[in-house]
Amino acid sequence: MHVADFLLAIAQLGVALAGFSGLIAAIRTTSSEGWHPRDIWSLTWMLGTSIGALMLALLPLWLSLFEGWDRVAWRASSAFACVYVLLLVAVQLRASRRLTRNGFPPRVPLFPFALTALLAIAGVAAGIGAFGGWGRALVPVYAGCLVALLLAAVIVLAIFLVLLAQAARRP
């Protein structure tokens, strides 16, 4: 499989997950009990990771269109991925701590830690790639960062759906 095909597949999956997140948001707003603060936090994760995977999958393809930018495109994309992923993690971690302080602890133990660790590792790996630390492995490492974003979106979506189903069963 060519790298461009793989990146376009990631972009398509990102769009699908973002669309599914929007569908969940629309369904959830019709419920009588409204949104739990952790639901909003989860939805932010879903949208942030899926849209991030979409944007970051298209970025190196766009940059490589510029004359002579083929080699620079991957490092520049890695730098952008590092900033995006680590900023997303920092914002979500801060929001999670604020929710816990306000009486809304995580409903699935260790989930926020696992999600944060996965994406922090992906962000650091992208940062190493931005500085040329991966050599010829830069493209697979960058793609791995995007796969980590998609994996995070799928995990958050699965947990969100399980919690939604549990809430629907309660009388």
PERAWO-V888111 format. One record per helix or strand of 3 or more residues. SS is the DSSP state (h for helix, s for strand). FROM is the first residue (numbers start at 1). TO is the last residue. If there is no record, write none. Layout:
BEGIN
ss=SS from=FROM to=TO
ss=SS from=FROM to=TO
END
This chain:
BEGIN
ss=h from=3 to=29
ss=h from=37 to=63
ss=h from=70 to=101
ss=h from=111 to=130
ss=h from=135 to=169
END
